């Protein structure tokens, strides 16, 4: 749940939770990696769908939606790189806005989903590798 909410515009710290769980259950690294990556991707897709306008409230101005200035900064990246920009959807703060703007640009859902998953899987994989390396040192 933390990974999902961390990928939406809601605050979250999935990395801290993942590292904590890895320290307690290092043998479960693959399950933890997959759950965090899939959960975070689903959260990104919720933000993507909000931008697309699939949720009735997405077109209204709520504090938790990216403001117009944030969207204006992300639009050139989405326009230049298209779905490939979603490989960066894991970035703090920027990733949420990229997902939202990509949805508003009506980028292809399947390609967007896969690229979000790849980017998020790469980020969490690095965390798992580092956590396991650190645990092996002690």
WOBELLIN-V853711 format. One record per run of one state. SS is the DSSP state (H for helix, E for strand, L for the rest). FROM is the first residue (numbers start at 1). LEN is the number of residues. If there is no record, write none. Layout:
BEGIN
SS	FROM	LEN
SS	FROM	LEN
END
This chain:
BEGIN
L	1	1
H	2	6
L	8	6
H	14	11
L	25	1
H	26	27
L	53	3
H	56	4
L	60	8
H	68	21
L	89	5
H	94	11
L	105	4
H	109	29
L	138	1
END
